[in-house]
Amino acid sequence: MKLCTYAGNGGPRVGAISDGQVFDGQTTRSLSQVIADWPNARRILEGAIKLGGGTPLESAKLLAPIVRPGKIFAIGLNYADHIAESGVEAPKEQVWFTKAVTSINGPFDPVQIPKASPFVDYEVELVAVIGKGGRHISHDRAGEHIFGYCVGNDVTERLWQHRTPQWSLGKSFDTHAPIGPWITTADEIIDPHALDIRCLVNGELRQNSSTRQLVFNVFDQITQLSQAMTLEPGDLIFTGTPGGVGAAMDPRQFLQAGDVVRCEIAGLGHIENHFQAER
């Protein structure tokens, strides 16, 4: 099933997408709350689809599926080609940073080039959405804790990222985590580690890889994070970006106002954002 959050008359609404239509979930709860109550919520959403009378998808204003996640964690240096272009050794341990929840942005909404510094870069990523919460999750059981997947862009301000050893500030500017366009439930993805992943800037292919190239796969990541903290429904994990980022090009290519960045993953759809100067 594909689940979205869209703009309704009274505010954000949770819906299911089927046959090019959005069917309202008949709830005032957020998608994170729906995920936490999934067995019951699924029956309601399946009933809405059977009842019919949906809204054409092209008429719906899609928002970030998870508008206010409890946690956003992202792993760095997790594709072999990105490690090579970065000129560093492959990490022996997983390299984690956080993105502020205020960086969340809609799948087709504008992204800011901030006043503080203009060295903005793109990073297409597979995003895993936690369903069943837990702590000390084993690798063999990690898949049971994933509700679904979506497309993300770990937009990065490179000057702020690299002027200190800690990356979180450079990763956390407002609007710098567009996700979507919806969440595809894990049962529809045969293998999350065999998905083609691409990023295009103004129609030019910049990143072109597969999740087969992950150094630490999604299950490894969940096992590691859950040793430190309790994972909760609706938490987001950005699982790494492949090679082809603008900062590694010669000469380096940072995003400018007017640029359009499209991130796409096979089976999950695409997000597309216009970049504009912060007002």
C-alpha positions in Angstrom: 0.0 0.0 0.0 1.1 3.6 -0.7 0.3 6.1 2.1 0.5 9.9 1.8 -0.2 13.0 3.7 -2.0 15.6 1.7 -3.5 19.1 2.2 -7.2 18.9 3.1 -9.6 21.7 3.9 -9.0 21.4 7.6 -5.3 20.7 7.5 -3.1 17.7 6.7 -4.9 14.5 5.9 -3.7 10.9 5.7 -4.7 9.0 2.6 -4.0 5.8 0.6 -3.1 5.9 -3.1 -4.5 3.4 -5.5 -5.1 3.5 -9.3 -4.0 7.1 -9.5 -6.4 8.3 -6.8 -6.0 9.4 -3.2 -8.5 7.9 -0.7 -9.0 9.7 2.6 -8.2 7.7 5.7 -11.1 9.2 7.7 -8.9 10.2 10.6 -7.5 13.3 12.2 -4.4 11.5 13.3 -1.0 12.0 11.7 0.6 9.3 9.6 3.0 8.5 12.5 0.0 7.8 14.7 -1.6 5.7 11.9 1.6 3.7 11.6 1.6 3.0 15.4 -2.0 1.6 15.0 -1.4 0.0 11.7 -3.5 -3.2 11.8 -6.7 -1.2 12.6 -5.8 1.7 10.3 -5.1 -0.7 7.4 -8.6 -2.1 7.5 -10.0 1.4 7.4 -7.8 2.5 4.5 -8.6 -0.7 2.6 -12.3 -0.1 3.2 -11.9 3.5 1.8 -10.3 2.2 -1.3 -13.1 -0.4 -1.9 -15.7 2.3 -1.3 -14.3 4.4 -4.1 -14.8 8.1 -4.6 -11.1 9.1 -4.3 -9.5 12.4 -5.5 -7.3 12.3 -8.6 -3.7 12.2 -7.5 -2.7 15.0 -9.8 -5.2 17.2 -8.0 -3.9 16.5 -4.5 -1.3 18.7 -2.8 1.1 16.1 -1.4 2.9 17.1 1.8 5.8 15.3 3.5 4.4 11.9 4.5 5.7 12.3 8.0 5.3 15.9 8.8 6.9 15.9 12.3 9.0 12.8 12.8 10.2 12.1 16.3 13.8 11.4 15.1 15.7 11.7 11.9 19.0 9.9 11.6 21.2 9.7 8.6 24.3 7.7 7.8 27.3 9.1 6.1 29.8 7.5 3.7 27.7 4.5 3.0 28.2 3.8 -0.8 31.6 2.7 -2.1 31.5 5.2 -5.0 30.7 8.1 -2.7 33.5 7.1 -0.3 36.0 7.0 -3.3 34.9 10.4 -4.6 35.2 11.9 -1.1 38.8 10.8 -0.9 38.5 9.1 2.5 38.9 5.6 3.7 35.9 3.4 4.1 34.6 3.7 7.6 35.0 0.7 9.9 32.0 1.8 12.0 28.8 3.4 10.9 29.0 7.2 10.8 25.8 8.8 12.0 24.4 12.3 12.3 21.0 13.9 12.9 18.9 16.2 10.8 16.6 18.6 12.6 12.9 17.8 12.3 12.4 21.4 11.1 14.3 20.4 7.9 11.5 18.2 6.8 10.0 19.4 3.5 7.3 18.3 1.0 8.1 16.2 -2.0 7.5 19.0 -4.5 8.0 22.1 -2.3 10.7 24.7 -2.8 14.1 24.2 -1.0 16.0 27.2 0.3 19.5 28.2 -0.5 20.2 29.8 2.9 21.4 33.3 3.6 24.1 31.9 5.9 26.0 30.2 3.1 25.2 29.2 -0.5 27.2 26.0 -0.9 24.2 23.7 -1.2 24.4 20.2 -2.5 22.0 17.3 -3.3 22.1 13.7 -2.0 19.4 11.3 -3.1 18.7 8.6 -0.5 16.5 5.7 0.3 14.6 6.6 3.5 13.4 3.8 5.8 10.4 4.5 8.0 10.1 2.8 11.4 6.9 0.9 12.1 7.2 -1.4 15.0 9.3 0.4 17.7 11.9 -1.3 19.8 15.4 -1.5 21.3 18.3 -3.9 20.8 16.8 -5.1 17.5 18.7 -8.1 16.0 19.7 -8.1 12.4 17.5 -11.0 11.6 14.4 -9.2 13.0 15.2 -5.7 11.7 13.0 -6.0 8.7 10.0 -6.5 10.9 10.5 -3.0 12.4 10.4 -1.2 9.0 7.0 0.1 8.1 8.0 1.2 4.6 10.2 3.3 2.4 10.2 6.6 0.6 12.5 8.8 -1.4 14.6 11.5 0.3 17.1 14.2 -0.5 19.6 14.8 2.2 20.2 18.4 1.1 23.5 19.6 2.6 25.2 23.0 3.1 28.8 22.0 2.6 30.6 24.9 4.3 28.7 24.4 7.5 29.0 20.6 7.2 32.8 20.6 7.1 33.9 23.6 9.2 33.5 21.4 12.3 33.8 17.6 12.9 30.1 17.4 13.6 27.9 17.4 10.5 24.4 18.0 12.0 24.3 21.8 11.5 25.2 21.6 7.9 22.6 18.9 7.4 19.8 20.7 9.3 18.9 23.9 7.5 15.2 24.5 7.1 13.6 22.7 4.1 16.7 20.6 3.6 15.0 17.2 4.0 12.3 16.8 1.3 10.8 13.3 1.4 8.0 11.4 -0.3 6.1 11.4 -2.5 4.5 8.8 -0.3 5.5 5.8 1.8 5.4 2.4 0.2 4.8 -0.3 2.8 7.6 -2.8 3.2 5.5 -5.7 2.0 5.5 -4.2 -1.5 9.3 -4.1 -1.7 10.7 -7.5 -2.5 14.3 -6.4 -1.6 15.2 -2.9 -0.4 18.8 -3.7 -1.2 18.2 -4.1 -5.0 16.6 -0.7 -5.9 17.9 1.6 -8.7 18.5 5.1 -7.3 19.1 8.3 -9.3 19.3 12.1 -9.0 19.0 14.6 -11.8 19.8 18.3 -11.7 18.0 20.3 -14.4 17.5 17.1 -16.3 21.2 16.1 -16.1 21.9 12.7 -14.5 24.2 13.2 -11.6 23.8 10.2 -9.4 23.0 6.7 -10.8 23.5 3.7 -8.6 21.7 0.9 -6.7 21.0 0.1 -3.1 23.1 -3.0 -3.7 26.1 -0.8 -3.2 25.3 0.1 0.4 28.3 -0.6 2.7 26.1 -1.1 5.8 22.6 -2.2 4.7 19.4 -1.0 6.1 19.1 -3.9 8.6 22.7 -3.3 9.8 21.7 0.4 10.4 18.6 -0.5 12.5 20.5 -2.9 14.6 23.2 -0.3 15.3 20.9 2.6 16.1 18.6 0.5 18.3 21.5 -0.4 20.6 21.7 3.3 21.6 18.0 4.3 21.6 14.4 3.1 21.3 13.2 3.4 17.7 9.6 4.6 17.5 6.8 4.6 14.8 7.4 7.3 12.2 11.2 7.7 12.9 13.1 8.3 9.7 16.5 6.8 8.7 18.3 8.3 5.7 20.4 5.3 4.5 23.2 7.0 2.6 23.9 8.6 -0.8 25.8 7.2 -3.8 28.5 8.9 -5.8 27.9 11.9 -8.0 27.4 14.7 -5.5 28.2 18.3 -6.7 31.0 18.8 -4.2 33.0 16.0 -5.8 32.8 17.3 -9.3 35.6 19.2 -11.0 34.9 22.0 -10.8 32.5 21.7 -7.9 28.9 22.3 -8.8 26.7 23.7 -6.1 23.0 24.4 -6.5 21.8 27.8 -7.6 18.5 29.6 -7.4 16.3 28.2 -10.2 17.8 24.7 -10.2 15.4 21.7 -10.2 16.5 18.5 -8.4 14.7 15.3 -9.1 15.4 12.3 -6.9 13.9 8.9 -7.8 14.0 5.3 -6.6 12.6 2.3 -8.5 9.3 1.3 -7.1 9.0 4.3 -4.8 8.4 7.2 -7.1 10.2 10.5 -7.2 10.4 13.9 -5.5 11.2 17.1 -7.4 12.2 20.4 -5.8 12.9 23.8 -7.1 15.7 25.6 -5.3 15.3 29.3 -4.4 17.1 31.9 -2.4 16.0 32.2 1.2 13.8 35.3 1.6 
